[in-house]
Structure formats: C-alpha cells, structure tokens
Amino acid sequence: MKISLVFLVIGFSIISISNVSADGNDLLRECSKAETAKDDVTLDFEDGLALGQCLGMMQGITNLNTIYELALQKNALFCNPEQGITNGEAAKIVVKYLNNNPQKFHEPKIELAIQAFREAFPCK
C-alpha cells in the first residue's frame, strides 16, 4: 500500500511539473479537438498538437488508473468500466464535465480530468 502511494505521488509530481500552468481552459480547448476530429478532416499543426496532447493525457490517466485498480482495488482514483474506454470516449467525458463545471476552469487540467472520470466511473 505504501509503495502504491509513493507511485501515485511520483506520477502526479511528474505530470504536474511537465505542465504547471495548464488549466481547464487548455484542457477544454485540447479535448474539444478530439470531439470534432474526423478521419477525413485534415488538422493543422496546432489542432493536431492539441488533439495529441488530449488523447495522450487520456491514455496516460486511464492506463495509470488501471495499475491503481490492480494495486488498490476500490481505493483507485476511479473504476474503469469493464469493457474499457477509448481515448476518444475519455475526451468526451472530460469535455462534458468541463462544460458542466466552468467554475473549475482555473484548476489544473490533470485534476479536472480525474474529477471527470471519478464522476463518470465511481468505485462502488
């Protein structure tokens, strides 16, 4: 249990250091690209970068939480659905959460994404 908590702290520290000033405004801008991107649409560089940042973050959070679920079970950050979740679905969950909670845009984007998943996939 103590080792898992150390990994949790280290993981969040690394993520926090990498993008200290990123908040809900950034997260909404990035993940909105994931909602609107279509296979037949060519994204410019900036939109492609935003899309990649969002989808990479979704992949990182959901994968890390899978490890937490194995180690911590019901004490994980959230409980992934049995059938799993795609990065695109994860982005839609985050965008919906942000649209419903604009008063939280000042919070760090990693915290907001985890709050969105906790609301969508609470552990029972």
C-alpha positions as CSV (number, residue, x, y, z in Angstrom):
1,M,0.0,0.0,0.0
2,K,2.8,2.4,0.9
3,I,4.6,1.6,-2.3
4,S,1.5,2.3,-4.4
5,L,1.0,5.7,-2.7
6,V,4.7,6.6,-3.5
7,F,4.0,5.8,-7.2
8,L,0.9,7.9,-7.0
9,V,2.8,10.9,-5.7
10,I,5.6,10.5,-8.1
11,G,3.3,10.1,-11.0
12,F,1.3,13.3,-10.2
13,S,4.6,15.2,-9.5
14,I,5.9,14.3,-12.9
15,I,2.7,15.3,-14.6
16,S,2.4,18.5,-12.6
17,I,6.0,19.6,-13.4
18,S,5.6,19.0,-17.1
19,N,2.7,21.4,-17.5
20,V,2.4,23.6,-14.4
21,S,0.2,26.4,-15.8
22,A,-2.2,24.2,-17.9
23,D,-5.8,24.5,-16.6
24,G,-9.3,23.7,-17.6
25,N,-9.3,26.3,-20.4
26,D,-6.4,24.4,-22.0
27,L,-8.0,21.0,-21.4
28,L,-11.3,22.1,-22.9
29,R,-9.5,23.5,-26.0
30,E,-7.4,20.4,-26.5
31,C,-10.1,17.8,-25.9
32,S,-12.7,19.7,-27.9
33,K,-10.4,18.9,-30.9
34,A,-10.9,15.2,-30.1
35,E,-14.7,15.6,-30.2
36,T,-14.7,17.3,-33.6
37,A,-11.8,15.5,-35.4
38,K,-13.0,13.3,-38.2
39,D,-10.9,10.8,-40.2
40,D,-11.5,12.8,-43.4
41,V,-10.6,16.2,-41.9
42,T,-7.0,17.5,-42.2
43,L,-5.9,19.1,-39.0
44,D,-3.4,22.0,-39.0
45,F,-0.4,21.6,-36.8
46,E,-1.8,23.4,-33.8
47,D,-5.0,21.5,-33.8
48,G,-3.1,18.2,-34.3
49,L,-0.9,19.0,-31.4
50,A,-3.8,19.9,-29.1
51,L,-5.6,16.7,-30.1
52,G,-2.4,14.7,-29.4
53,Q,-2.0,16.3,-26.0
54,C,-5.6,15.4,-25.0
55,L,-5.5,11.9,-26.3
56,G,-2.1,11.2,-24.8
57,M,-3.3,12.5,-21.4
58,M,-6.4,10.4,-21.6
59,Q,-4.3,7.3,-22.4
60,G,-1.9,8.1,-19.5
61,I,-4.6,8.7,-16.9
62,T,-6.7,5.6,-17.8
63,N,-3.6,3.3,-18.0
64,L,-2.2,4.6,-14.7
65,N,-5.6,4.1,-13.1
66,T,-5.7,0.5,-14.3
67,I,-2.5,-0.1,-12.3
68,Y,-4.0,1.6,-9.3
69,E,-7.1,-0.6,-9.6
70,L,-5.0,-3.7,-9.6
71,A,-3.0,-2.5,-6.6
72,L,-5.5,-0.5,-4.6
73,Q,-8.8,-2.0,-5.9
74,K,-11.7,0.1,-4.7
75,N,-9.3,2.8,-3.5
76,A,-8.2,3.6,-7.0
77,L,-8.8,7.1,-8.4
78,F,-11.8,5.8,-10.3
79,C,-13.0,2.4,-11.5
80,N,-12.7,1.9,-15.3
81,P,-15.7,0.2,-16.9
82,E,-15.2,-3.5,-17.6
83,Q,-15.4,-3.0,-21.3
84,G,-12.7,-0.3,-21.1
85,I,-12.8,3.1,-22.6
86,T,-11.3,4.6,-25.7
87,N,-9.3,7.8,-25.6
88,G,-12.0,9.5,-27.7
89,E,-14.7,8.4,-25.2
90,A,-12.5,9.7,-22.4
91,A,-12.1,13.0,-24.1
92,K,-15.9,13.3,-24.5
93,I,-16.3,12.6,-20.8
94,V,-13.8,15.3,-19.9
95,V,-15.4,17.9,-22.3
96,K,-18.9,17.2,-20.9
97,Y,-17.6,17.6,-17.3
98,L,-15.9,20.9,-18.1
99,N,-18.9,22.2,-19.9
100,N,-21.0,21.4,-16.8
101,N,-18.4,22.9,-14.4
102,P,-17.0,26.1,-15.9
103,Q,-16.3,27.5,-12.4
104,K,-13.5,25.0,-12.2
105,F,-11.5,26.1,-15.2
106,H,-8.8,27.6,-13.0
107,E,-7.9,24.2,-11.6
108,P,-5.0,22.1,-13.1
109,K,-6.1,20.1,-16.1
110,I,-4.9,16.8,-14.6
111,E,-7.1,17.2,-11.6
112,L,-10.1,18.2,-13.7
113,A,-9.7,15.1,-15.9
114,I,-9.5,12.8,-12.9
115,Q,-12.6,14.6,-11.4
116,A,-14.4,13.9,-14.6
117,F,-13.5,10.2,-14.5
118,R,-14.4,9.9,-10.9
119,E,-17.9,11.4,-11.6
120,A,-18.4,9.1,-14.6
121,F,-16.8,5.9,-13.1
122,P,-17.1,6.0,-9.3
123,C,-15.8,2.9,-7.5
124,K,-18.6,1.0,-5.8
